[in-house]
Amino acid sequence: MKADKFSLHNYIAITAILIVLIMTVLDVTVVNVALPVLADKFGVSDSDTVWIVTIYQLVITMLLLPLSSAGDLYSYRKTFLTGVVIFTSASVLCAASQNFAMIIASRAIQGIGAACVMSVNIALTRLIYPREVLGRGLALNAMVIAIATAAGPTIAGSILSIASWHWLFLINVPFGIVAFILGKRLLPRNLPRQDKTGYDWVSGIENTVVFGLIFYSLGSFARKGDTVTNICLLLAGLAVGVLYVRRQLNRRNPMLPVDLFGIRLYSLSIITSVCSFIALNVAMIALPFLFLNSYGFSEITTGLLMTPWPLATMIVSPLAARFVEKHNPGKTAAAGMAVYAAGITLLLLLPDSGVRVWDIAWRMVVCGIGFGLFQTPNNIVMVIATPIKRTGGAGGMQSTARLVGQTLGATIVTVVFALMSATSKPVGTCLYIALGTAIIAGVFSLSRAGKIRYLSV
């Protein structure tokens, strides 16, 4: 399929994917805003209520690779449509929840649906878009995620101002139905496979246990849970992880894509992605403390100050996608990390007092421009570096790398704040860590530039 033959059929097929992506991202941000309301509704503590968000993200992390493997073996289209049905049905269950246990179970089921969608959305995008304009499809994915992230709090506030909390979940239903109908009619089928290997259930269980134990223990560390228990869970997860990796080394199409790690371009891109999301999340979590506690801005102003970052990323991502159609994506991504590092440096240079809103806002824009210039080219490199029959595994690993980076970033902030007093400026330490990991990501990105063929080739 040539770029000039990208038809209305293809645009509608992409719309089905984007609708569900928006739903799955919004279901994190809108629920975050509603946690106080849900705590009061179900009569639980604020710390317990956080599980409504945590269980959703934990299930996604545990299932991304097993489901991407299923997509590679059987059907990206069927995996996606199954996810839409599960996610939409679970949204109804969330709205119908009568107690805390029910909403936790419903959110876990929602996580299964979201994992189905996230595990194959990159693979489906690759099948829909011609190679020479693939970057535009990946940029569109990144853009709608940025929009959903930025708009989530506003949408949640608007819904809660005119309706009950139930509508935070029920709003998914009509969109889910539309996405299912469009997807069933228009999404492409997998390319024919030469090998007929069956699904590796043992690896699927090992993957779920490894990521479940490790991410649960890291999250519990962040919530200051029992240290001995957390260490035991983490060690157990690592022990199972060793067995899991050893099993993958002997598989033709491993669930954990160790075969793809043999592609230097791909492995460098994964490392780059993890470092970049550590740099992103460390800064995004720490900065509100700077604005609220150090500069004394209100909660509303702090929220507004955080907005220029995702908005700048949203605007720059599609421009970066078009740019790398004729320019080296590795060098472009490295330049993006350089701009991002410059933005973090500018934030570090802010004075201790007398800071105006504009002084912060334009620096946040610089960070957003840098990450937008980095994210889409890096995603493109990860996709084009892999054989098309392994796109599901590559896409699942791409999402896993993002979640690993975000989780490590959140854990780092928690540890820094726990070890340092407020008077010793922990936010500054976090920003220096963000700067360092951004520089590492930029170096890794630049090191792969000579190995990349342009998209138009």
Salt bridges, closest charged atoms under 4 A:
ASP27 OD2 - ARG107 NH1 3.31
ASP72 OD2 - ARG390 NH1 3.36
ASP195 OD2 - ARG193 NH2 2.96
ASP200 OD1 - ARG247 NH2 2.87
ASP200 OD2 - ARG251 NE 3.19
ASP259 OD1 - ARG390 NH2 2.94
GLU325 OE2 - ARG136 NE 2.50
ASP352 OD2 - LYS425 NZ 3.47
ASP359 OD1 - ARG356 NH2 3.29
